Amino acid sequence: MTTLPRGREFTRADLDAMPDDGNRYELIDGAIVVTPSPRLPHQGAVGELYLALRAACPETMRVYVAPLDVVLGERTVVQPDLLVTTAAQASGDDHEGVPLLAVEVLSPSTRHIDLGLKRSRFEVAGVASYWVVDPAAPSVVAWDLVDGGYVESGRASGAEALVLSHPFPVTLVPSALVR
């Protein structure tokens, strides 16, 4: 059993002490966020998206799937469903620095967090691109960082093709991400 501190914000050390119980633990602005393990539609979309990104990924970059901590600060450690980073940032045991792309696949339990809290934290941290995939729709919305704020760079649903250029050229068809 883990005893959580009372009366203070949580830190990365507190996050590291969380149990390995099948839940996902993230730290956002000093608050522990606990979400259940993902369901099949979520994991199916993550897998298909990984395959699409990996096929288009240049040798100088890497694609990773959660769980993998992205440390945005002592009080914010998140696990995007997928991330793209440089090979140099992925050279040790842990991811170092801000990824080039963070991707979240929406689930009923994470929708509000992914579209609000996490999006804003990625934006403030300087993550160049942020994508949200909704397997229920199916749809993809992409944002790129412009002058310190996210600007929508693309949106598609169903069988529409979405051509994105950051962090590298890739074409996504939302309906193909849901199997």
N, C-alpha and C positions, 0 to 999 in steps of 0.2 A: 504494500500500500504506500502511496505517495502522500505526504503531508504538504499542502500548499501554504505558502506564507500568507499571512493576513496583514492588511493595513499598508501594503506597499505594492508597487508595480512589479511585475515579473520581469526576469532577465533571461538571457540566453542560457545561463547556468540552470535556472529553474526549468526551462524547456528541455534541456538535456536530461533532466531527472524524471521526466514523464515516463509512465510505464509503457511497455511494448504490448499493448492490448488490442491492436487492430484498429484503433482510432487514429485519426490524423491530428497531430498537435502542431499548431502554429502560434506565433507570438506577434501580435499586432498592437503597436503603441503600448506595450507593457501589459496587455491582456492576453491570457491564454484562450485560444479559439480551438474548440474540439469539434471535429466532424466525424461522422461514421465512415467506415470504409465505403468506397464507391460501389454502385450497382452495375449490372451488365451493360445497359445503354451507355453509361459514362465511360466504362473501360473499353468498350468496343470503339467508341469515337476516339479515345486516346490512342488506341492501337493503330487505327487507320490513319490518323493524323501523323503519328510518329513515322509510319511507313512513307507517307507523302513527303514529309520534311526531310527524312533521311535520304530519300532518293534524289532530292534536289540540293542537298547540302554540299557546299564546297569543302575541299580538304582542310581549309583554314578554320573551319567552324565545327562545332559538335552539337548534337541534339540529345537531350536527356529527358527521361520520364521520372515523375515523382515516385517514391519520395526522395527528394534531394533538397536539403536546406539551402535557401538563398538568404544570406545575412544582409539585410538592408540597414542594420544598426543594432546596438545592444538591446534595444527594446522591440525590434521588428525582425522576425525570422519567418519566412514564408516558404511554401512548397508549391510552386506552380505545377500544374499537371504536366506540362512540357516546357522546356526552355531551350533556347539556342544561345550558345556562347562561343567565344573564341577558343581555339585550341590551347592558347597560353593560359587562359583562365581555368581550364580543366586539366592542368598538368599535374596536380597533386592528388590528395585524397578527397579534398573538398572543393567546391566551387568558390572561386575568389572574385569578388567584385560584382558589378551589376551586369546581368545578362543582356544580350542584344534583343532578345524576344522572350516574353513570358506569355504562355497560353493557358487559359482556364477553360475547362469543359464544365458547363453548368449542370448541377444536380439540384433537386428540390431543397436539399439541406445547405447548399453553398451559394445559391443564386444571388442572394442579397450581399453576401460577403465578396463574391467575385466581381460583381458589377459596381460595388461601392467602395468598401474598405481597401481591398487588394488593388483595384484599379488605381485608386488615388495614391496608394503607397508606392506602386511601381512608377507612377508619373513623377512623384516628388523625388524618388531615388534616381531618376534619369534613365529608366529602361526604355530603349529607343522605340520598341514596338510592343503592343499588347493586343492579343486576339482573344475573343470569347466565342466558343462554339456551343450552340444549344442543340443537343441531339434530339430533343422533343420537337423542335420546329420543322426540320433541321435547318440551321442557319449559322453563319459566321459573320462576325463584325470585327474589323481590324482598325486599330488606331496607331498613328505614328506620332512621336514626340516632335513638336515644332515650337521653338521659342519657349521651352519649358512646360508646355501643355499638350495634352493629347488632342489630335485632330483626326476625325474619322477618315481612313484611307481606303476603305472598301467595305462592302456589305453584300451578301448574297444569301439566297434561301433556295431550298429544294434543289432542282437540277441546274440552277444557274452556276456558271463558272465565275470564280473570283480570282482575278490575277493580281498577285501581290508582288512587290519588289523588295521589301525589307523584311528580314536582313539579307535575303537573297531571293531571286525570282522563283516563284512557285505558284501553281494554279490549283485551287481547291474547289471541289464540288460538294456542297454540304450534304446532299443526299447520299453521296458515296462514302461519307464518313460514318454513316449509320448502317449497321448490318444486323 
